[in-house]
């Protein structure tokens, strides 16, 4: 039983290390594509009926910053 448990443990360690190596290689040679969105100047300057007020936006951004310890970033806020 000890030999069987040791064999299973060794194989699991091998699978874990090979998986980590594969992830490193995939990230090195096939990085994720970055999509750049162009923001139209008309939509950012005019206030539409479905936009969130600036005070609410500031509160949401500060809450996300506190909850994620500065690692989170608000990219879009929509009313539901």
Secondary structure, DSSP 8 states (H G I E B T S, - for coil): -HHHHHHHHHHHHHHHHHHHHHHHHHHHHS----------HHHHHS--TT---HHHHHHHHHHHHHHTTT----------
